[in-house]
């Protein structure tokens, strides 16, 4: 059994580059879909089948204006990723937020989330952060609520038109959440 590192382990953060796409695609898919995702609590495997994203889709996302993927490393190993996007003036969007499934539950996600919010404030003067969470994932919604996010009441259809995923159950949609960010120090 691997030794568990404390949540105070040194982490390194940097913006993703095109060369990171294969590793990022594997990480994102491992955290959301398939058997590997069952090693963590963020799995969508009981709700959706298929892949969350492919390399071409990730490259398109990375190339979008006002978009950055923030990578998280521990001991030079990629362990987390978060998509950041300027959604509007003063508003950031957080998506594809993942920590490697076997490392979840150690406070690493909380630290990546803090870095993502700080980055959105620095890059776009974001005073508010938004995100879309699968509405059936009550434990994931509760996780974000403990970090200051609130449900807005807005629900959106889950986009499945890329053909990578298919719903396994009825009623899979996205619940919008938001958080007021504290001013930069």
C-alpha positions, 0 to 999 in steps of 0.5 A: 500500500502506498504511503499517503502524503499529507495535504501539506505536500508541496504542489506545483501549478502551471498552465497547460501546454499542447504537449500536455494534452495526452496526459491531461486527456488520460487524467480527465477521463480516468477521474470521470468515466470507466472503472478507473474513476471508481477509485475516487469519489468523483466518478460519473461511471454509474450515470454516463458511459464513454469518454469525457473528452478526447485529445482533439476536443481538449485541444479545441478547449485549450485554444478557446479565447480567455481559457487556461488549463491549470495543472497540478503536480506532486513530485513532478507527477500530474495529479490534477487539472482545472479548466478556467475560462473568462465567462464574462466581465468579472466572472470566471468559469471552472470546468473539468476539475479533477484530481487523480482518483487514487489521490482524492480525499487528501485535501489536494482538490481544495488546494487546486480549487484555491489556486484556480480561484486565485488564478481567475482573480489575477487573470480576469479580475474575477469577482465571481466563479461559476461552474456546472455540476451534474445535478444528480451528484449530490455529494459533489454539489455538497463538496462545492457548497462546503467551499462556498459555492451555491446552487443558482437554481439554473439547470442546463441540458447535459451536452452529449452531441460530441458522441463521446458519452451516453447517459445511462440513466434518465434525468442527467442534467447540469446544475449551475453553481457560483461563488463570490470570490474574495478580493485579491490581497 
